[in-house]
Amino acid sequence: MWGAAPVPAPGGGAGKQASGTHYIGNARSKIFHLPTCEWAQKIAPQNRVEFGSREEALSAGYRPCRVCRP
């Protein structure tokens, strides 16, 4: 019950992604991704940061992923 939150599968699912999150950031690397990016799915729950816009991620000091190019 108190374990790590499940990461929704690309293309749908429940959770914060469905409520409007557009980008997923990694607090450790300071890189942000599209929710469908393979690297976003690999971010450890304690390092996961969610952003509502690209501008929000950039202003927080994050850089775009070179794979998914958000």
C-alpha positions in Angstrom: 0.0 0.0 0.0 2.8 2.5 0.8 5.2 1.3 -1.8 6.3 3.2 -4.9 3.6 4.7 -7.1 3.1 2.8 -10.3 4.2 4.5 -13.5 1.4 4.6 -16.1 2.1 2.8 -19.4 2.6 5.0 -22.5 -0.6 5.9 -24.3 -2.9 6.0 -21.3 -3.4 4.8 -17.8 -4.4 6.4 -14.5 -2.5 8.8 -12.3 -1.1 12.3 -12.6 -0.2 12.0 -16.3 -3.9 11.8 -17.1 -4.6 15.0 -15.1 -2.5 17.3 -17.2 1.2 16.6 -16.6 3.0 17.2 -19.9 6.6 16.5 -18.9 8.5 14.3 -16.5 11.8 15.5 -15.0 14.7 13.6 -13.3 15.7 15.6 -10.2 19.1 13.9 -10.3 20.1 14.5 -13.9 18.0 17.7 -14.4 16.7 16.4 -17.7 13.0 16.4 -18.7 11.1 14.0 -21.0 7.8 13.5 -22.7 5.7 11.0 -20.7 6.0 8.5 -23.5 9.8 8.6 -23.6 11.5 5.3 -22.6 13.9 7.2 -20.3 11.0 8.9 -18.4 9.7 5.4 -17.6 13.0 4.5 -16.0 13.2 7.4 -13.5 13.2 6.3 -9.9 10.1 7.5 -8.0 12.2 9.5 -5.6 13.8 11.4 -8.5 10.6 12.0 -10.5 9.4 15.6 -10.9 6.3 16.5 -12.9 5.9 19.7 -14.9 2.8 21.1 -16.5 4.6 22.9 -19.3 8.0 23.0 -21.1 8.6 26.5 -19.9 8.1 25.4 -16.3 10.8 22.7 -16.7 13.2 25.1 -18.4 12.7 27.8 -15.7 13.4 25.1 -13.0 16.8 24.5 -14.6 16.1 21.3 -16.5 17.3 20.6 -20.1 15.3 18.7 -22.7 16.0 15.0 -23.4 18.1 14.3 -26.5 16.1 11.2 -27.3 12.4 12.4 -27.2 13.2 16.1 -27.8 10.3 17.5 -25.7 
